[in-house]
Amino acid sequence: SVSDPVGTVRLAIFQSAALALIPRTLARLREHQGLRLTVTQREPETALLETFARDFDLVVAEQYPGHAAPWHHDLDRDALVQDTIRLAVPAEWEDIRTLADAADVPWVAEPNRAASRHYAEQTCRQAGFDPDVRYETADLQVHVALIASGNAVALMPGLMWQGRPHPSVRLIDLPGAPRRTVFTAARRSTTDRPSVLAVRAALQEAARGLSRDD
């Protein structure tokens, strides 16, 4: 049929979404033998621009509360999932019960250009302090390792805990239970392409399959 998804879809995605969504998405795409999906890890702000510039066909990006992701007029957005942002602390640091309690301990955060870094700094400032960021990396699995080993704290999105135990990390709710929005974006000229529709549908199915205790 002419509507069968064929060809290559170039997808850009950031790390925590890739860990949670890509294995499930690929499983759902196996039935489409003519469809080839390539996946590249990219930071959301860069990936949105590169999708607008036709370097990618589809992007999975994120938006933090009060921090709008860049808008490109030719990109169509479709929400995938929202996940809760919490303070993650080493399990043995029992004296930390609120965000304000983390004012004097080491933090790990993403680089300055990342929306998550800006969000973390603003959230801490609203709690009355600037975070002591001693460790800076875009790799959230390193964040988890530093927290679990008793070396730092961080604000972490719920998708990082999908499919993995976190017995060495304690999660503390933040005031107002803030949630990050994860969404897909594609150029409006390609949104009716069968291959793009198939990948977007698979991503939506993968997101619906996530646990809701994030």
Summary of the structure (lengths in Angstrom):
residues: 214
radius of gyration: 18.2
end to end distance: 40.1
largest distance: 62.4
contacts: 673
relative contact order: 0.24
helix: 33%
strand: 31%
